[in-house]
Amino acid sequence: MAKAAKSKDVEISERVVNRIIRDILEKYSELETARGSFMNRARRIREGIQGVIDEAAARGIPPKLTKLTIKIEQAQAQLQAMMAELDAEERKLLRKIVVAHGDKAQLQLFNDLPPAVAAPEEVVIPDEKAEKKPKAAKKAKGVTGEELAQADKAAAKAADMDLPEVATLQ
């Protein structure tokens, strides 16, 4: 919200007020022009998308299923992005929750993830010579996304939960 005008005497001249109103109306005009340009560009993009959907329909793929496939792809990408933001501990806990829930589709989200964000707490590996003389602990190296995916696949097999491969449209 705008700040309230101070209560001291303010000189309001016709020239100043007209300039302010003119400047604001010019900005609104610029805004409408920009909005129109954006809407035209967006319309052309949507028409291009519809052209590709029509091309798929000409090849025998129903438009409804093409659009549904695109929505599924977008939803999966969004879920993958959310999971990529989790640190290793959060991912581990989430995996336990998903395994307990038993939904194999959710378990597929754990495959092919980028590396986890570093956990807020430091993971400490005690030194082998700690018994003789206490030393500062060393930090553990991070786990790569590939190692995490391999561990998740191994855990799924161990739990007798073979995950089906998801086919993608070419």
HELIX and SHEET records of a PDB file:
HELIX    1   1 GLU A   14  ALA A   58  1                                  45    
HELIX    2   2 PRO A   63  ALA A   84  1                                  22    
HELIX    3   3 ALA A   88  HIS A  101  1                                  14    
HELIX    4   4 LYS A  104  LEU A  107  1                                   4    
HELIX    5   5 GLN A  108  PHE A  110  5                                   3    
HELIX    6   6 GLU A  128  GLU A  131  5                                   4    
HELIX    7   7 GLY A  145  ALA A  158  1                                  14    
SHEET    1   A 2 VAL A 124  ILE A 125  0                                        
SHEET    2   A 2 LYS A 138  LYS A 139 -1                                        
END                                                                             
